[in-house]
Amino acid sequence: MNETAKLALSDGTVVTGVARGFRGETTGELCFNTSMTGYQEIATDPSYVGQIMMMTYPHIGNYGAAEADLEARKVMISGLVVRSFTDDYSNPRAEESLDSFLKRHKVVAISGIDTRRLVRHIREKGVMNAVISSLDLDEERLVEKAKRVPSMDGLELASRVSTKSAYDFCSGQGPQIAVYDFGCKLNILRSFQQRNCSVRVFPHDAPLAEILKWQPDGLFFSNGPGDPRAMPDQIKVAQDAIQTGLPMFGICLGHQLMALANGLNVYKMYVGHRGANHPVKNLITGHVEISTQNHGFAVAKDMVDETVADITHINLNDQTVEGLRFRQFKGFSVQYHPEASPGPHDSQYLFDQFLADIVATQTVVQM
């Protein structure tokens, strides 16, 4: 017999559905993702810490779950909201059902929700905090709980997901890449590994001097959750890193931190970009890339100083900034996820571009 669960939003909206995954109660910022597949990668992406994820595709769970598809050591989302939850899965790689996977990781979920209606509500009103509960079904109490959830605006979360100590991810014959881990996805590290790099991952608060002792050839600033404006120490590290002369590359939160370090502005978006079908135009080549995105903050386009950085990529849906190439040092950053491969591999060249910057810098030094 199905157990009842309720989803309550901070604006007073309450919907009733079926309890799935772990039985309990959870809170977070309710947002939505338009991807048709990749629910396990989404669930384990550290950038989603503090968020309840609502999938717009109606059928979720049809290919089960497998450890090989994890982007982190555990599930990162606060909760999951879906229309139709599939118990029967068909996938020779799968090791368990999605429901079993969520229960094992103690993730509260709810199904039977009219996600199309709720997504339209969020698009109109903006992302807002919510609570999912299969324990407390009193609607008034649930709404009050949703109202008490801390706003993502001004919230620092990278410290919750970063590694606590430095570790070597891989060793190769190529450049040495130092990774600042603000919530780095595994596939980013694998992308460097595939290019024969040596990669050492450092905590989000590692002193720059400690990283430089390793003698890296390039510095990478990873993706991660929360408001970059609430990370003054990391912004200062990015500013100091510029003075080293090392090539720098940032993705998502790393992109925003690099922008802030160069005096640019970042703002919280009304809804955000979360999905695997966002068209991004490369303004240098004129090519359009189909990208995977996951962010609720963005660089303010009208505040980009052309003496500081050039806008290299824009989102064709809303013209927001998707990429920057900095003028005063050898560094660039992108708002989207080139490692995610949402079907095509349009954006993989960005890793090669970073390595080319490293080679060019080494050549100049040797001369």
Phi, psi and omega in degrees: 000132182291139177265143181278143172224156178233146174243120181241135179258158183292345178270006177100353178291134178225132176231150182250139180212202182252133179290128176229167182063218182283134178279124182170210182220141180213156179229164178165179175280122180278121176223175183228154180234132185267007181293142177277331179227178177090021183298330181285321176296321178297314183297331184255010177281119182301339179294345182265008178302135180085008183235141170268125186260127175250123180270129180281332177292132191289327186254112183238134178108001188289346177241018172069208182217146180218141181301329182296343183263008180287143173257355177204175186288345182207172176289137185253333181294154178280330181191170184227136179236126181221164176280301184232118182263120185265120177275324180273120182242154180229104182189115182296341179275341186293143179250344179194170177284161177296323179299316178297319179299315180292320178297318181297326180265007177057049179254124179281134181221163179217138178235179181077020182262140173284082185294330179297315179294319183290325177296318178298325178295315180294320180297327181279318186264343185093160179299146181211165181283154185207171176221139171248133180215137169246008180253304179260115183253011177283116189295320181295318179295320181296317178299319179296321177297319179297322180293334183273356179291131180301141179290145176292337178293112181089009184262125176268124184232348184301326181297339180282339187239350181289154173299148181273340178213156182292147176210155177271124178274319180200162179231131181216184182268355182271197182299155175268120183250120175268124183253120169279116186267103174258006184135042190294132176286145181299325184290338172293314178296321178296327180296322174289322179299319179297339179261018173065029179274160166262129186234126172240131183258130183244151177299160183298335183251020180294133177297142180301324180300323178295319180292320182293336176298333179284349180059058179288157176266342180203155181244129179243131178253118192276174170290172177170174184268168170088185184269117180296336180291345178267017184234062183299325181294320180287327175296318178296321177299317179297322177296316179293326181297329179301324184289345180286338183082000179282142174300144182230145180219132179229145178234131173060250178300322177299322176298316181292321178294320178295322178295313179297323179295339180254019173083009178273166184255149176234142180227158176278130182281157181293317180237318182096173178243119178214107182170179184242026185220030183273123179279127180238130179261127173279111185287346179276315182264338185085358181280152177252130180250139172269119192239159170262134182225153179200087179202147177246001177235157181209159176282133181289115185296317185286354180254005180284115179277122183293344175279345181260314184206153172257138172283118184260336183220143175227153176277125184284348177283319185223007176067019177285160182289128179242350180197147179226143168241121185276143187272330188268359175200167182276091180201152177210165182206156178225150182277336184263184188246096181291342181276348192281333176050074183285025185132289171282168178244041189301329192252007181299335182300339182295326175293320178294324178297319178297315180294325177295322176298320180296314180298318180296320179294317179297323179296318179295318180297317181294330179288000000 
